[in-house]
Amino acid sequence: MQTPRRALIIGAGPGGLTAAIALGRVGIEVALFERAPALGMVGGALGVQCNALRALMGIGIGDRVMQAGPEIRAQEFYDGHGKLLFRLPQGDVSDAFGTPSICVLRSDLQLALVDSLDDGVLRLGSECTGVEQDADGVTAHFADGRSERGALLIGADGGRSVVRKHVYGDGDKPQRYSGFTTWRAVVQLNGGLLPQDSIRGYVGSGKQFVMFPPGGERIYWGALNAEPAGGTDPTGRVHDILRAHLRGFPSALGNLVEATPESAIDRTDIYDRNPETTWVKGRVVLLGDAAHQTTPFIGQGAGITMEDSVSLAKELALTDRLRDQRMLAEALGSYERARIPRCAKVVLDSRRRGQTYLWTNRAATSARNAVLRRLPARATYAMLKTSVQYQV
C-alpha cells in the first residue's frame, strides 16, 4: 500500500496545533493526535509575546488569538518587600515590532487555535506509544492498537515526549531540574489587585511569586520556591506551606493564595534540557518542549514553540506536499539551522536568569537587587528586545 503523503503530528498543545494550521495553509495534509480525550481547563496563564503573534500573523490566525486575552504593556519585578526592582517595557518593544503582546490562559489559547483547524484534523483520545520508520514513510502506534502511516511525523508532545525517545534513543539527555517547584492556580477575584495590562513578579531569597491577568476578573498566580524535586504536599496543608514560603512578602500575595481553594492549586517541578545539536531523525522531527524544554523565567516557552511550527511549515512548503524526498530532507535540515541557535539561546538565557532567583545568601541577593534597581531604561529595553527578535 502506498504511504499517504501526509504529516502526522503528535501532541495538540500550542505547538502541535500551530503546526497543523500552518501546514494546512501550505497545502500539506495533516492528522493531529492528542492523548487527552477532550481539550479543557489545563495549565495556567502564559505570555504570547509579540514575536509569537508575528509568527501567527504569518499564517493568518494572529487576530483570532489576540481576542483570547488582554494586551500586556509592562512586566514589573519587585523584591520580596514590594519595592520595585525593574520594569520591562513590553508595550514599547511590541510597538517597535508592530505586533502586541498578550496574556492568555493556556486553555483559551488552545481553543483559539482549535477554532482555526480544518475539520477532521484533530483526533482526541489518541495516545502515541511508539514510532517506526522506513525509507518510504513513518508509522505511529497508539495505545488502543491502531497505527497511522505518513510521510513525516512531527513530535510536539512535550517535555516527556514519546517521539523524542525515537529520535535520541539511549543517547537522550535527561531532564535537568531547575531547583524550583511551582504552585499555581487561576482564581476569580473582584478588585484591582493587578492591572489588566501588566505582569508582576516578586523576587525573594530562593523564591518568586508571579501574577498574570488572563482577562476578566481572573488572576493566574504562581509561587516558586527552591525545593528538592519530587516533593508532595499533605492534604489540607497547601495553604500552610505557601504561607510559610511567602513570609515577608506583601500580604496581598498571601491573601490571593488563601482565596484559592486548595483543590485548584497544582504543584509542579520545573525542568529544562541542555540544548541539542539535532532535532531530526530521518522522517521524524521535533518541535517545542520535545526539542528544547525551557524554564519560564523569560516567558518564551510557548512563543518559541509556535515560532518552530511556522518555520517548519515554511520549509516544508518547498517539498511538493511531502512528495519530493530530496527536498524533504533539505527542508528539515534548514529548519534545524534556523531554529536550534535561537531556541538554545532562549533556554540558556532563561536558565541563567532563574539561577539568580535561586540565591538564598543575603549578601548575594542584596547585591543582585541593587544591580537590578540600577538597570538603565536602555538596558531593560535591550533585554526584552533580544528575546523577541524573530524573523518570520
PAMAR-676172 format. One record per residue (C-alpha): x, y, z; residue in three letters. Coordinates in pm, whole numbers, plus 50000, padded with zeros to 5 digits. Each point is the difference from the previous one (the first is absolute). Example, Ala and Ser with C-alpha at 12.3 -4.5 7.8 and 13.67 -1.06 7.14 Angstrom:
BEGIN
51230|49550|50780|ALA
50137|50344|49934|SER
END
This chain:
BEGIN
50000|50000|50000|MET
50137|50344|49907|GLN
50094|50225|50294|THR
49764|50298|50034|PRO
50180|50328|49925|ARG
49891|50155|50327|ARG
50156|50120|50326|ALA
49915|49834|50329|LEU
50023|50235|50300|ILE
50013|49863|50354|ILE
49877|50242|50267|GLY
49731|50269|49982|ALA
50160|50266|50216|GLY
50076|50346|49856|PRO
50283|49859|49786|GLY
49813|49707|49850|GLY
49690|50204|49931|LEU
50198|50282|49839|THR
50191|49748|49787|ALA
49677|49839|49882|ALA
49856|50339|49900|ILE
50322|50118|49835|ALA
50046|49680|49799|LEU
49643|50014|49884|GLY
50060|50356|49877|ARG
50280|49874|49770|VAL
49791|49713|49864|GLY
50138|49710|50204|ILE
49754|49742|50130|GLU
50018|49961|50380|VAL
49872|49765|50269|ALA
50042|50130|50356|LEU
49989|49753|50291|PHE
49944|50094|50364|GLU
50001|49757|50292|ARG
49739|50193|50205|ALA
49637|49903|49934|PRO
49897|50367|50003|ALA
50162|50344|49999|LEU
49910|50194|50310|GLY
50125|50205|50292|MET
50363|49887|50026|VAL
50311|50199|50087|GLY
50024|50359|50113|GLY
50051|50331|49825|ALA
50280|50085|49765|LEU
50127|50295|49807|GLY
49967|49995|49623|VAL
50256|50267|49925|GLN
50024|50202|49682|CYS
50240|49755|49835|ASN
49748|49716|50031|ALA
49713|50214|49876|LEU
50210|50105|49699|ARG
50043|49633|49918|ALA
49626|49940|50035|LEU
49923|50304|49784|MET
50210|49836|49730|GLY
49754|49709|49978|ILE
49689|50217|50030|GLY
49889|49923|50356|ILE
50162|50278|50205|GLY
49682|50207|50022|ASP
49803|49701|50129|ARG
50257|49926|50271|VAL
50017|50367|50107|MET
49635|49978|50101|GLN
50084|49732|50260|ALA
50164|50231|50255|GLY
50091|50360|50089|PRO
50298|50189|49860|GLU
50298|50025|50236|ILE
50183|50333|50015|ARG
50241|49933|50287|ALA
50177|49732|50201|GLN
50085|50123|50350|GLU
50233|49832|50246|PHE
50013|50078|50372|TYR
50208|49876|50290|ASP
49844|49789|50273|GLY
49899|50313|50192|HIS
49813|50152|49708|GLY
50261|50255|49886|LYS
50043|50037|49624|LEU
50310|49833|49854|LEU
49952|50063|49628|PHE
49737|50032|49732|ARG
50007|49842|49656|LEU
49837|50234|49741|PRO
49792|49732|49829|GLN
49775|50250|49829|GLY
50283|50211|49859|ASP
50180|49696|49859|VAL
49677|49859|49856|SER
49926|50336|49836|ASP
50348|50003|49845|ALA
49935|49658|49843|PHE
49646|50091|49893|GLY
49830|49712|50184|THR
49854|49997|50354|PRO
50071|49756|50281|SER
49713|49838|50188|ILE
49935|49789|50308|CYS
49776|49698|49958|VAL
49900|49684|50181|LEU
50162|49701|49833|ARG
49657|49841|49958|SER
49861|50315|49832|ASP
50298|50008|49763|LEU
49946|49634|49921|GLN
49632|50055|49921|LEU
50078|50303|49782|ALA
50240|49785|49799|LEU
49751|49711|49976|VAL
49746|50241|49849|ASP
50248|50062|49717|SER
50050|49630|49918|LEU
49847|49837|49697|ASP
49721|49752|50079|ASP
50110|49644|50071|GLY
50366|50079|50069|VAL
49995|49957|50381|LEU
49974|49645|50140|ARG
49944|50005|50378|LEU
50053|49702|50229|GLY
50299|49887|49793|SER
50299|49915|50221|GLU
50313|49937|49796|CYS
50208|49714|50142|THR
50270|49962|49737|GLY
50136|50099|49661|VAL
50155|49800|49714|GLU
50132|50119|49668|GLN
50139|49862|49675|ASP
50121|50139|49669|ALA
49650|50085|49877|ASP
49818|50121|50310|GLY
49943|50005|50375|VAL
49746|49821|50220|THR
49857|50115|50332|ALA
49861|49734|50236|HIS
49727|50077|50253|PHE
49889|49859|50334|ALA
49671|49870|49858|ASP
50185|49783|49746|GLY
49959|50229|49701|ARG
50284|50103|49773|SER
50016|50300|49765|GLU
50230|50048|49705|ARG
50145|50317|49848|GLY
50294|50147|49812|ALA
50113|50209|50301|LEU
49943|49993|50374|LEU
50026|50308|50223|ILE
50055|49952|50372|GLY
49826|50285|50184|ALA
49922|49790|50307|ASP
50176|50195|50274|GLY
50292|49956|50235|GLY
49935|49629|50057|ARG
49956|49932|49633|SER
49955|49648|49865|VAL
50118|50120|49659|VAL
50318|50143|50154|ARG
50093|49651|50116|LYS
49993|49884|49639|HIS
50224|50286|49887|VAL
50269|49964|50268|TYR
49958|49644|50129|GLY
50243|49909|50275|ASP
50199|50315|49928|GLY
49722|50229|50125|ASP
50102|50262|50256|LYS
49803|49994|50326|PRO
49784|50287|50115|GLN
50184|50247|50224|ARG
49819|50106|50317|TYR
50014|50379|50025|SER
49999|50001|50380|GLY
49654|50156|50005|PHE
49661|49852|50079|THR
49690|50202|49914|THR
49653|50011|50148|TRP
49754|50161|49760|ARG
49632|50072|49955|ALA
49745|50222|49830|VAL
49763|50181|50234|VAL
49698|50222|49935|GLN
50017|50326|50197|LEU
49814|50327|50024|ASN
50236|50293|50041|GLY
50304|50171|49855|GLY
50283|49787|50138|LEU
50169|49988|49660|LEU
49960|50237|49702|PRO
49870|49825|49690|GLN
50301|50114|49798|ASP
50280|49887|50233|SER
50183|49689|50117|ILE
50154|50025|50346|ARG
50271|49795|50160|GLY
50139|50008|50355|TYR
50351|49868|50056|VAL
50114|49892|50346|GLY
50270|49779|50143|SER
49972|49673|49805|GLY
49639|50073|49916|LYS
49784|50188|49756|GLN
49632|50086|49960|PHE
49845|50101|49667|VAL
49656|50124|49897|MET
49850|50007|49650|PHE
49668|50161|49890|PRO
49840|49757|49749|PRO
49690|50220|49962|GLY
49683|50078|50186|GLY
50037|49985|50378|GLU
50227|49696|49984|ARG
50353|49996|50137|ILE
50252|49727|49937|TYR
50261|49972|50274|TRP
50307|49787|50041|GLY
50208|49961|50315|ALA
50350|49867|49927|LEU
50228|49874|50272|ASN
50341|49833|50014|ALA
49908|49641|50087|GLU
50130|49645|49945|PRO
49837|49836|49699|ALA
49721|49749|50048|GLY
49838|50149|50309|GLY
49631|49979|50087|THR
49766|50196|50224|ASP
49793|49839|50276|PRO
49627|50034|49939|THR
49863|50310|50168|GLY
50345|50153|50055|ARG
50059|50185|49673|VAL
49895|50340|50136|HIS
50222|49952|50306|ASP
50300|49908|49785|ILE
49954|50297|49770|LEU
49941|50236|50290|ARG
50341|49899|50136|ALA
50163|50044|49658|HIS
49850|50350|49963|LEU
50097|50125|50345|ARG
50127|50355|49960|GLY
49840|50051|49659|PHE
49717|50256|49961|PRO
49688|49880|50177|SER
49789|50030|49682|ALA
50184|49701|49855|LEU
49918|49780|50297|GLY
49639|50117|49984|ASN
49987|49898|49634|LEU
50122|49652|50087|VAL
49751|49972|50289|GLU
49718|50095|49761|ALA
50088|49703|49780|THR
49849|49660|50091|PRO
50276|49749|50071|GLU
49844|49762|49749|SER
50069|50258|49726|ALA
50372|50031|50077|ILE
50238|49788|49791|ASP
50355|49920|50111|ARG
50260|49942|49725|THR
50377|49969|49994|ASP
50165|50215|49730|ILE
50240|49838|49756|TYR
50193|50087|49688|ASP
50246|49814|49776|ARG
50345|50081|49867|ASN
49982|50113|49636|PRO
50031|49734|49731|GLU
50192|50013|49670|THR
49726|49827|49799|THR
49623|49959|50024|TRP
49961|49771|49699|VAL
50029|49627|49939|LYS
49907|49904|49647|GLY
49632|50080|49957|ARG
49945|50098|50363|VAL
50046|50356|50128|VAL
49948|50166|50339|LEU
49870|50340|50100|LEU
49911|50182|50322|GLY
50080|49846|50338|ASP
50070|49664|49833|ALA
50300|50171|49836|ALA
50098|50279|50240|HIS
49825|49985|50336|GLN
50056|50329|50181|THR
49927|50169|50332|THR
49745|50287|50020|PRO
50231|50279|50116|PHE
49995|50203|49678|ILE
49649|49897|49896|GLY
50085|49856|49658|GLN
49920|49628|50028|GLY
49674|50014|49806|ALA
50128|50278|49775|GLY
50301|49818|49861|ILE
49789|49686|49964|THR
49756|50179|49769|MET
50294|50155|49815|GLU
50128|49645|49942|ASP
49670|49896|49847|SER
49979|50288|49755|VAL
50366|49966|49904|SER
49962|49626|49937|LEU
49694|50054|49780|ALA
50184|50266|49802|LYS
50282|49755|49924|GLU
49767|49710|49921|LEU
49807|50216|49753|ALA
50285|49934|49756|LEU
49958|49619|50004|THR
49710|49969|49752|ASP
49763|49896|50281|ARG
50261|49758|50142|LEU
50041|49822|49664|ARG
50355|50119|49928|ASP
50224|49775|50212|GLN
50316|50200|49943|ARG
49833|50329|50086|MET
49844|49846|50310|LEU
50343|49925|50146|ALA
50129|50344|49900|GLU
49695|50169|50155|ALA
50050|49824|50334|LEU
50368|50094|49999|GLY
49918|50363|49924|SER
49743|50002|50282|TYR
50264|49880|50246|GLU
50253|50259|49888|ARG
49744|50279|50039|ALA
49860|49893|50335|ARG
50265|49826|50212|ILE
50218|50308|50069|PRO
49697|50217|50080|ARG
49846|49746|50237|CYS
50329|49910|50168|ALA
50051|50367|50086|LYS
49652|50025|50153|VAL
50051|49681|50206|VAL
50337|50114|50137|LEU
49896|50363|50059|ASP
49695|49882|50193|SER
50213|49756|50198|ARG
50250|50270|50097|ARG
49727|50238|50113|ARG
49831|49728|50203|GLY
50328|49912|50172|GLN
50027|50354|50140|THR
49653|49957|50151|TYR
50122|49687|50181|LEU
50251|50195|50207|TRP
49932|49986|50372|THR
50313|50170|50135|ASN
49896|50340|50136|ARG
50307|50183|49870|ALA
49960|49846|49655|ALA
49629|50082|49975|THR
50059|50355|50121|SER
50270|50047|49736|ALA
49773|49851|49732|ARG
49717|50235|50094|ASN
50231|50302|50002|ALA
50118|49918|49648|VAL
49644|49952|49875|LEU
49888|50334|50148|ARG
50280|50181|49818|ARG
49918|49856|49657|LEU
49955|50292|49759|PRO
49693|50012|49779|ALA
50206|49921|49691|ARG
50124|49678|50167|ALA
49650|49872|50086|THR
49884|50090|49648|TYR
50292|49811|49847|ALA
49942|49702|50233|MET
49643|49960|49879|LEU
50074|50084|49637|LYS
50259|49721|49982|THR
49749|49737|50111|SER
49732|50099|49748|VAL
50217|50033|49689|GLN
49865|49752|49749|TYR
49980|50021|49622|GLN
49690|49841|49849|VAL
END
